[in-house]
Amino acid sequence: VVPITSSCCGMAGAFGYDAEKLPASVAMAELSLLPHLRRVAAEHIVVADGTSCRHQIGDLARREATHTIRILERALA
């Protein structure tokens, strides 16, 4: 487990879906989250609990992010 010390992903619920706010949303994600995700190996699991965070990671980093409960579900299976 490698926690990411990150700022907000930039999506902030519906904020990042507004075309006028998209540049601010992307800039926020570029502060620390996206650069870190670009360095993470493809086989590593990315975990994010926020729905909008998972969408932002998928859209901007082209990575699937999994909710913590899904990781626990796999461990219990």
C-alpha positions as CSV (number, residue, x, y, z in Angstrom):
1,V,0.0,0.0,0.0
2,V,1.4,3.4,-1.1
3,P,-0.8,6.3,0.0
4,I,-0.8,9.3,-2.3
5,T,-0.5,12.6,-0.6
6,S,-2.7,14.5,-2.9
7,S,-4.8,17.5,-3.2
8,C,-8.4,17.2,-4.4
9,C,-8.8,15.3,-7.7
10,G,-10.4,18.4,-9.1
11,M,-13.8,17.0,-10.0
12,A,-15.5,18.0,-6.7
13,G,-18.8,16.4,-7.5
14,A,-20.4,18.2,-10.5
15,F,-17.8,21.0,-10.5
16,G,-15.5,19.3,-13.0
17,Y,-18.4,18.5,-15.4
18,D,-19.0,22.2,-16.2
19,A,-17.1,23.1,-19.4
20,E,-16.2,26.6,-18.0
21,K,-14.6,25.0,-14.9
22,L,-12.8,22.2,-16.7
23,P,-9.4,24.0,-16.9
24,A,-9.5,24.6,-13.1
25,S,-10.6,21.0,-12.5
26,V,-7.7,19.6,-14.6
27,A,-5.2,22.0,-13.1
28,M,-6.2,20.8,-9.6
29,A,-5.7,17.2,-10.6
30,E,-2.3,18.1,-12.0
31,L,-1.1,19.5,-8.7
32,S,-0.2,16.0,-7.4
33,L,-2.7,13.3,-8.1
34,L,-2.1,12.9,-11.9
35,P,1.7,13.1,-11.8
36,H,1.7,10.4,-9.2
37,L,-0.6,8.2,-11.1
38,R,1.5,8.4,-14.2
39,R,4.4,6.9,-12.2
40,V,2.4,4.0,-10.8
41,A,2.9,0.7,-12.5
42,A,-0.1,-0.5,-14.6
43,E,-0.5,-3.7,-12.4
44,H,-1.0,-1.7,-9.2
45,I,-4.5,-1.1,-8.0
46,V,-5.6,2.5,-7.7
47,V,-8.1,3.0,-4.9
48,A,-10.5,6.0,-4.6
49,D,-13.7,6.1,-2.7
50,G,-15.3,9.2,-4.2
51,T,-17.4,8.6,-7.2
52,S,-16.3,11.8,-8.9
53,C,-12.6,11.0,-8.0
54,R,-12.9,7.6,-9.8
55,H,-14.4,9.3,-12.8
56,Q,-11.7,12.0,-12.9
57,I,-8.9,9.4,-12.5
58,G,-10.5,7.4,-15.4
59,D,-10.9,10.4,-17.6
60,L,-7.6,12.1,-17.0
61,A,-5.2,9.3,-16.1
62,R,-6.9,6.6,-18.1
63,R,-6.7,4.3,-15.0
64,E,-9.4,2.4,-13.3
65,A,-9.9,3.4,-9.7
66,T,-11.6,0.9,-7.4
67,H,-13.6,1.7,-4.3
68,T,-12.2,0.4,-1.0
69,I,-15.2,-1.8,-0.4
70,R,-14.5,-3.6,-3.7
71,I,-11.0,-4.3,-2.5
72,L,-12.4,-5.8,0.8
73,E,-14.9,-7.8,-1.2
74,R,-12.1,-9.4,-3.3
75,A,-10.1,-10.1,-0.1
76,L,-13.1,-11.9,1.4
77,A,-13.9,-14.0,-1.7
